[in-house]
C-alpha cells in the first residue's frame, strides 16, 4: 500500500511539474484572464489621472504630486526596459527626458518594439494551435528602372515579350545559413597583403618555392599595398601557343539546352570524375557566379564548365577546399580555356581556391580588338547565335540552396554557347588580320595579361574617407569631416570583423546623412537610416559616441587635399616655361639648329616589354608621306618622259628669284625655297678722291692681288645687283674691245674726274670709295696708266684755222648762192600753209 501511495504521489508531482507553465501558474486561461483584468485596471487608473493641460499643471504645482509621478514613471520605464531586454529588443528607455523630441523618439521606439513583440506572439500562437504557415524559400520581387520622358517624341516603345526586358528580378532567400560558418578555414579580412593560398603547382616550369620567393623585409610585408609574385608568371611569359589555336576551324553549333546532358557537381567523387573528363578535351568554356553583399571580400558560389557535348555546374560553396584539383586542368597549356570578361573571374579563382589559368581566350578582349560597338556577352550571343539572353536574374542571390531551375538554366546559358562564339570570333580575327595573324595574336596576348593579374584585398588607409567625400560633392566643416573619418573607419573595422560588406554594415548615403546632420541623440542616428541596418542598431551606442566626439571638437579651417587625378605624362620642351607670360609654346626661335623639328623625343622601348618571343617588324620608310618624305616608287617610261618634258620648260618667274647654284638651271617652282631670307643689298654711295698714283710695278702687284679671275668672281658672286647699279651694255662692249682698258673700268662702270694740283713727278688716278657691309673702303682704279697718257698726247693734232670760211659770220652781207639754192629747194618741197605734225612722217601733210 505504501508503494502504491508513493507511486501515486510521484505521478501527482510529475503532473504538477508538467502542468506548471510559469512559476505558480497552472492554467494558461486563468493566467491570461488575470493579466487582462490587471491591464484594464491600469488603463482605468491612468484615465483618472489629470489630463495634460491646465489640470496637470495645477496638480504639478504641489511637491507631493511631483514626487509620486517621478517615482511611478521611473518604475514603469524600468519595467518596459526589462520586457524589451527579455525579448532581445535593443534600446534604452531610462535616459533623461528633457525635450519633446526625445519623448517622441521614445514613443516611436515603443511602437517598433510592440510590432516585433506582436509578430513573435502571433507566430508562437500559430505554432501552439498547430497552424504553421508555409514559408516560401524564395522572395521574388520585380524591379523596373524608371524612364524619364520629357515629351511625347522621346517615349520608348514597350519592350516585346519575346526579347529581353528591362525588368530585373531580385531573388533572395528569407532565411539562409551563412556559408562562411561551414568553411573549415577562416577568411582573412585583415588589412594586410593577400598571400597566395596555393599548396601545389601542377604543369610547372619553375618550382613553387622559387616562384613565390621574395626579397622584402618585415615592414614591406605588413604594407597592405604590397603584392606577392604570381606563381605562374614564368609559365605565362614562356607560353607557346597550341597550333590549332592559330588556324581556322569549322564552327560547331551547339545543341539546345534541353537536349544537352547536364551534371550538378557537389561531391568530391564527382569533382574527380569531372577532372578526368576535362583532361581529354582540347577546349572548354568557364564562367563563375559570385555573391558580395553578405561578405567583405565576396564569395564564389558557382562555377559553370561546358564542353562540346555536356554542361557542368560545380557547387563551390560545398567543395571550397577541393576546387584546387582543377589546377591540373586550368594550368595545362594544351587545353584552351574560354572566358568572357575574365578580369573578375581570375581574381575570384585566386582568392577563394588558389586556382590559376594558363592559355586563356577572352571573348571580351576579342570584341575590343575587333572594335565592336558593345562588348557584353548578350551582344555576342545576339550577333553570332541569334539569341536574346534573359538577364532578369542578374541580381539573384547565388547562395540559395537548392538552386531553382530558373537559376540553373540562367547559369548554363553563360557557357553553353561560348565555344560556338569562340569559333566564330577566331575565324573573324584571322580574316581581318594580316598574314602574320596579328589580330588573333593580339587577343591572345591580352588574355595572357589578364591571367597575370594578382588579387589584392581592399586596402584601408587614414585618407580613404576622402574618396567618398570627393564623390559625394558635398561641403563639410571640420566637425563633419571628423565624423566622416571616424564613422568610415568604424564601418571598415566592423565589416572586416563581421565578414560583411560595407554596404550591408552602413550604406554610403546613410553614412553621409549621419555625417551631415550630426544628431545629438541615438534616436536621431536611427532616424537617418531607413531602413535601419541590423549592425547599426546593434552598435548604436558606439556610433553615437563617435558622433558626439565629432560635435564636441572645435571648428577650425578645413584644408582638404585635392583629389588626385591620374594624368597622362606629357613631354615638355625644357626651354619652355609654362609659368612665364613671355613664353609661347609655338615659338621655336630659341631652339638650337641641331635640334629636330619635333618638340618631343621618342620614348625608349622598355626592357620589360621585350621578351625572347617578341617579334618586332620595323619599316625602313613610312608608307604615308605626310611631311614630304621622299618615297621611292617604280617609275614607268611614261612618267620618266613626262619629267623630262617638264624639266625642259623654263619658268619665266625664276628671273626674279635669288641665284641658286644648285637649282640655277631648273625652272621648277618647287626648287625655290620661299622661306629662305635673301640679304638686302645696300645702295653704295660713290665718291671720288684724288690720290697719287704709285709706280707701275706697285700698280701691277696691287691689281694682281685685288682683282681675281673672271671664273672665281662668277663662283663667289651670289649677290643680286640692282639694275640701276649695273653697267650699261655699251660700256661693257667698250670694255671688252679695249682689252687693257677693261682693267681701268670700275665694277660699276663709272668714270670719275679730278680737279686740283699735284706735286711734280706724281700721276693722277681716280678712285671710287663705297660703303660695304663690313664698312671697309673699296678703292677701284679709274684712270689709265702712264703708257696710255703718252699715246693720247702723240695722236693729238691741233685744228688749222687758216682754212676756215669766215664770210658767213660777216654782218650785212648777202647770202651766198649755195645758201639761196637750199632755200629754193625747201620751198618747192614744202608749199606755204602746209605743216607736218611729226618730222618722222614726211609724206603725210594736213591742213590747219
Beta strands, then each sheet from edge to edge (+ up, - down):
strand 1: 139-144
strand 2: 167-172
strand 3: 261-265
strand 4: 283-291
strand 5: 299-306
strand 6: 310-315
strand 7: 336-339
strand 8: 360-362
strand 9: 687-693
strand 10: 763-769
strand 11: 780-781
sheet 1: 1+ 2-
sheet 2: 3+ 6+ 5- 4+ 7+ 8+
sheet 3: 9+ 10- 11+
end
